[in-house]
Amino acid sequence: MRVRDFQARGSAMTLDWRADRARWVKTLERRTGKRLADWNRRIRAGGFCDAHRLRTWLSKSGVTGYSQQVLMERVGYPEHVPTSGTRLTADQYADRPTARDSRRGGECGAGLRSDHRPGKEDVRRAGRIATDARSHPAGDANARGSRAPAPPPGSQRALAVESARHDAPEGRSRESQRRGLGRDCLDPPRAHGEYVNPLPFLIRIILLVTSSTFLVAYAPPERTVAGHVITSARDPRVRIELPETVRYVGADRWILYGIADCELHAFVDADAEKRIQRLYWVQFEGYVASRPELHHTYDSPRHTALGGLDFYVDTWVSGRGDTVTKGSDLEHILALVRSRGYTMPADMMSVRLVHLIDQQKRKELMIIYSEDLATTGLAAGQLREAGSARARWSGIERDLIARGLDRVKLAPLRPQNRRNDGVPFAERQARMIEQSRFIITSISDLTCDNWDRYSDGCPLRP
């Protein structure tokens, strides 16, 4: 019975399973490379005496699904298989005709066009009918239905599922199988040993594990700058004030060597031609959560107090020809100041102050104050070990530390309402929303939106 028969009758009906037998034969021959006659010859030679042994042998031979149905003709179909879908539907509602009348406008196909051919949506509808049949007090033992021995009269409620499965086009059979309708019951694919691609789930797990690092890598700086003052609401809660003459160059935030969240702020004192005379480098740093074994270590014997906090103190001189490690924080700050058009001195002398914030020594506040070494009339090579002016370094170093401590003022933040503490509440909220949207968008780009894309057309499927 074809579509033209529907149009002649002027009503929507379920296609008879016999109309699809030719397609099943073609599917069998295309998938196995052998004709139907060849398979029947092998079955006769095998001497299979019952349907179970034949089905088992066909499955081991790679014949499954609709192709297997054709070969099962030798032992006979269960009664419900050759029965038309119209008859199955009528039997299903034989003991409750009012329920059938209520479904004709929605579930049972009255809304189908006259040229409609049952497909995936009809399989879904049939599944809902089968589920409803399971909850009916009569015939529950036979509700699982498909390919089972013929049920006794009056208990064929779930058989409409089988009819809808046979009537669905061959190209859609895999879709119905994946949704649990292509087997003997409405179970998940894993219950039938069907292949489930684990790749999308592995991608999601990896993204969740690395989400904190991913978020920080693209997050804006947390600390706020107003003129010559830096306000940090956490790690640590401090207010750092520099001389009013400084110019704010900018900020940078990144993951240092893939292990530490770094946020640096640069200030300079420079002449009219943007030649730097003094550089103020303030950096907040903490190891990422995925590396709990890492801790900061400093062996400088010198300490000083600044704003009630303890700081390690060390000093050094640097020259233009010194090597800059790729990816280091030094490379980042040099790139930042040069991108703003500033010129670094040929030689500089620096004092570094480091405060370890937590007891685990995983977070730190680092302040580096640097000056142009030309003010001393000496070069970096002269003040280093074995340099001609090495003896003068102790006095120069002492004065450098004193100037650095005098120019950098630090004070703890007072406990205040969160809406007025450091970063305004509205601004923190806006940043959180922006970061969340970025993460969600990025994950959506990296993974497929649903299971179907991974199961069929996704190029990631092996």
Secondary structure, 3 states (H helix, E strand, C coil): CCHHHHHHHCCCCCCCHHHHHHHHHHHHHHHHCCCHHHHHHHHHHHCCCCHHHHHHHHHHCCCCHHHHHHHHHHCCCCCCCCCCHHHHHHHHCCCCHHHHHHHCCCCCCCCCCCCCCCCHHHHHHHHHHHHHHHCCCCCHHHCCCCCCCCCCCCCCCCHHHHHHHHHCCHHHHHHHHHCCCCCCCCCCHHHHCCCCCCHHHHHHHHHHHCHHHHHHHCCCCCCEEECCEEEECCCCCEEEECCCCCEEEEEEEEEECCCEEEEEEEEEEECCCCEEEEEEEEEEEEECCCCCCCCCCCCCCCEEEECCEEEEEEEEEEECCCCCCCCCHHHHHHHHHHHCCCECCCEEEEEEEEEECCCCCCEEEEEEEEEEHHHHCCCHHHHCCCCCCHHHHHHHHHHHHHHHHHHCEEEECCCCCHHHCCCCHHHHHHHHHHHHHHHHHHHHHHCCCCHHHHHCCCCCCC
